């Protein structure tokens, strides 16, 4: 479920992506996804390290 009433600002340096550039860096966006499920498992983005099943920066 998405929380459409919550806003956040994108920080490209905090994204778990191989590409360090984002067209949305510093953009204020509406809607937050409180949890992400990949392969039937909830991914914990708050724990340091690489979340399972995600591609991250080397």
PyMOL commands that place a pseudoatom at each C-alpha (Angstrom):
pseudoatom trace, name=CA, resn=UNK, resi=1, chain=A, elem=C, hetatm=0, pos=[0.000, 0.000, 0.000]
pseudoatom trace, name=CA, resn=UNK, resi=2, chain=A, elem=C, hetatm=0, pos=[1.265, 3.486, -0.812]
pseudoatom trace, name=CA, resn=UNK, resi=3, chain=A, elem=C, hetatm=0, pos=[0.862, 6.403, 1.577]
pseudoatom trace, name=CA, resn=UNK, resi=4, chain=A, elem=C, hetatm=0, pos=[-0.065, 9.245, -0.832]
pseudoatom trace, name=CA, resn=UNK, resi=5, chain=A, elem=C, hetatm=0, pos=[-0.124, 11.865, 1.946]
pseudoatom trace, name=CA, resn=UNK, resi=6, chain=A, elem=C, hetatm=0, pos=[3.569, 11.549, 2.809]
pseudoatom trace, name=CA, resn=UNK, resi=7, chain=A, elem=C, hetatm=0, pos=[6.215, 13.547, 0.930]
pseudoatom trace, name=CA, resn=UNK, resi=8, chain=A, elem=C, hetatm=0, pos=[9.969, 13.018, 0.710]
pseudoatom trace, name=CA, resn=UNK, resi=9, chain=A, elem=C, hetatm=0, pos=[13.011, 14.530, -0.978]
pseudoatom trace, name=CA, resn=UNK, resi=10, chain=A, elem=C, hetatm=0, pos=[15.136, 12.265, -3.183]
pseudoatom trace, name=CA, resn=UNK, resi=11, chain=A, elem=C, hetatm=0, pos=[18.818, 11.984, -2.216]
pseudoatom trace, name=CA, resn=UNK, resi=12, chain=A, elem=C, hetatm=0, pos=[20.693, 10.373, -5.143]
pseudoatom trace, name=CA, resn=UNK, resi=13, chain=A, elem=C, hetatm=0, pos=[23.594, 9.459, -2.834]
pseudoatom trace, name=CA, resn=UNK, resi=14, chain=A, elem=C, hetatm=0, pos=[21.290, 7.372, -0.654]
pseudoatom trace, name=CA, resn=UNK, resi=15, chain=A, elem=C, hetatm=0, pos=[19.738, 5.359, -3.510]
pseudoatom trace, name=CA, resn=UNK, resi=16, chain=A, elem=C, hetatm=0, pos=[20.612, 1.664, -3.806]
pseudoatom trace, name=CA, resn=UNK, resi=17, chain=A, elem=C, hetatm=0, pos=[21.539, 1.778, -7.461]
pseudoatom trace, name=CA, resn=UNK, resi=18, chain=A, elem=C, hetatm=0, pos=[24.570, 1.158, -9.655]
pseudoatom trace, name=CA, resn=UNK, resi=19, chain=A, elem=C, hetatm=0, pos=[24.055, 4.541, -11.288]
pseudoatom trace, name=CA, resn=UNK, resi=20, chain=A, elem=C, hetatm=0, pos=[24.976, 7.404, -8.921]
pseudoatom trace, name=CA, resn=UNK, resi=21, chain=A, elem=C, hetatm=0, pos=[23.031, 9.926, -11.037]
pseudoatom trace, name=CA, resn=UNK, resi=22, chain=A, elem=C, hetatm=0, pos=[19.298, 10.506, -10.703]
pseudoatom trace, name=CA, resn=UNK, resi=23, chain=A, elem=C, hetatm=0, pos=[17.093, 12.937, -12.583]
pseudoatom trace, name=CA, resn=UNK, resi=24, chain=A, elem=C, hetatm=0, pos=[15.063, 13.148, -9.371]
pseudoatom trace, name=CA, resn=UNK, resi=25, chain=A, elem=C, hetatm=0, pos=[17.923, 14.245, -7.067]
pseudoatom trace, name=CA, resn=UNK, resi=26, chain=A, elem=C, hetatm=0, pos=[16.601, 16.893, -4.635]
pseudoatom trace, name=CA, resn=UNK, resi=27, chain=A, elem=C, hetatm=0, pos=[13.065, 16.535, -6.035]
pseudoatom trace, name=CA, resn=UNK, resi=28, chain=A, elem=C, hetatm=0, pos=[10.166, 16.606, -3.574]
pseudoatom trace, name=CA, resn=UNK, resi=29, chain=A, elem=C, hetatm=0, pos=[7.885, 13.652, -4.358]
pseudoatom trace, name=CA, resn=UNK, resi=30, chain=A, elem=C, hetatm=0, pos=[4.475, 12.596, -3.089]
pseudoatom trace, name=CA, resn=UNK, resi=31, chain=A, elem=C, hetatm=0, pos=[3.711, 9.077, -1.911]
pseudoatom trace, name=CA, resn=UNK, resi=32, chain=A, elem=C, hetatm=0, pos=[5.781, 6.647, 0.134]
pseudoatom trace, name=CA, resn=UNK, resi=33, chain=A, elem=C, hetatm=0, pos=[5.836, 2.877, -0.041]
pseudoatom trace, name=CA, resn=UNK, resi=34, chain=A, elem=C, hetatm=0, pos=[6.139, 1.646, 3.548]
pseudoatom trace, name=CA, resn=UNK, resi=35, chain=A, elem=C, hetatm=0, pos=[7.575, -1.732, 2.566]
pseudoatom trace, name=CA, resn=UNK, resi=36, chain=A, elem=C, hetatm=0, pos=[8.971, -3.530, -0.451]
pseudoatom trace, name=CA, resn=UNK, resi=37, chain=A, elem=C, hetatm=0, pos=[8.505, -7.241, -1.117]
pseudoatom trace, name=CA, resn=UNK, resi=38, chain=A, elem=C, hetatm=0, pos=[10.918, -9.090, -3.403]
pseudoatom trace, name=CA, resn=UNK, resi=39, chain=A, elem=C, hetatm=0, pos=[10.628, -12.814, -3.959]
pseudoatom trace, name=CA, resn=UNK, resi=40, chain=A, elem=C, hetatm=0, pos=[8.015, -13.073, -1.216]
pseudoatom trace, name=CA, resn=UNK, resi=41, chain=A, elem=C, hetatm=0, pos=[10.337, -11.507, 1.380]
pseudoatom trace, name=CA, resn=UNK, resi=42, chain=A, elem=C, hetatm=0, pos=[10.085, -8.029, 2.894]
pseudoatom trace, name=CA, resn=UNK, resi=43, chain=A, elem=C, hetatm=0, pos=[13.250, -6.020, 2.207]
pseudoatom trace, name=CA, resn=UNK, resi=44, chain=A, elem=C, hetatm=0, pos=[14.611, -4.042, 5.167]
pseudoatom trace, name=CA, resn=UNK, resi=45, chain=A, elem=C, hetatm=0, pos=[16.174, -0.810, 3.885]
pseudoatom trace, name=CA, resn=UNK, resi=46, chain=A, elem=C, hetatm=0, pos=[16.938, 0.482, 7.391]
pseudoatom trace, name=CA, resn=UNK, resi=47, chain=A, elem=C, hetatm=0, pos=[19.536, -2.170, 8.220]
pseudoatom trace, name=CA, resn=UNK, resi=48, chain=A, elem=C, hetatm=0, pos=[23.086, -1.351, 7.071]
pseudoatom trace, name=CA, resn=UNK, resi=49, chain=A, elem=C, hetatm=0, pos=[24.448, -3.541, 4.296]
pseudoatom trace, name=CA, resn=UNK, resi=50, chain=A, elem=C, hetatm=0, pos=[22.984, -4.785, 1.047]
pseudoatom trace, name=CA, resn=UNK, resi=51, chain=A, elem=C, hetatm=0, pos=[19.322, -5.814, 1.174]
pseudoatom trace, name=CA, resn=UNK, resi=52, chain=A, elem=C, hetatm=0, pos=[18.773, -9.289, -0.222]
pseudoatom trace, name=CA, resn=UNK, resi=53, chain=A, elem=C, hetatm=0, pos=[17.890, -9.594, -3.904]
pseudoatom trace, name=CA, resn=UNK, resi=54, chain=A, elem=C, hetatm=0, pos=[18.752, -5.993, -4.790]
pseudoatom trace, name=CA, resn=UNK, resi=55, chain=A, elem=C, hetatm=0, pos=[21.440, -4.623, -7.088]
pseudoatom trace, name=CA, resn=UNK, resi=56, chain=A, elem=C, hetatm=0, pos=[23.497, -2.008, -5.290]
pseudoatom trace, name=CA, resn=UNK, resi=57, chain=A, elem=C, hetatm=0, pos=[26.536, 0.099, -5.970]
pseudoatom trace, name=CA, resn=UNK, resi=58, chain=A, elem=C, hetatm=0, pos=[29.772, -1.910, -6.030]
for i in range(1, 58): cmd.bond("trace and resi %d" % i, "trace and resi %d" % (i + 1))
show_as sticks, trace
zoom trace
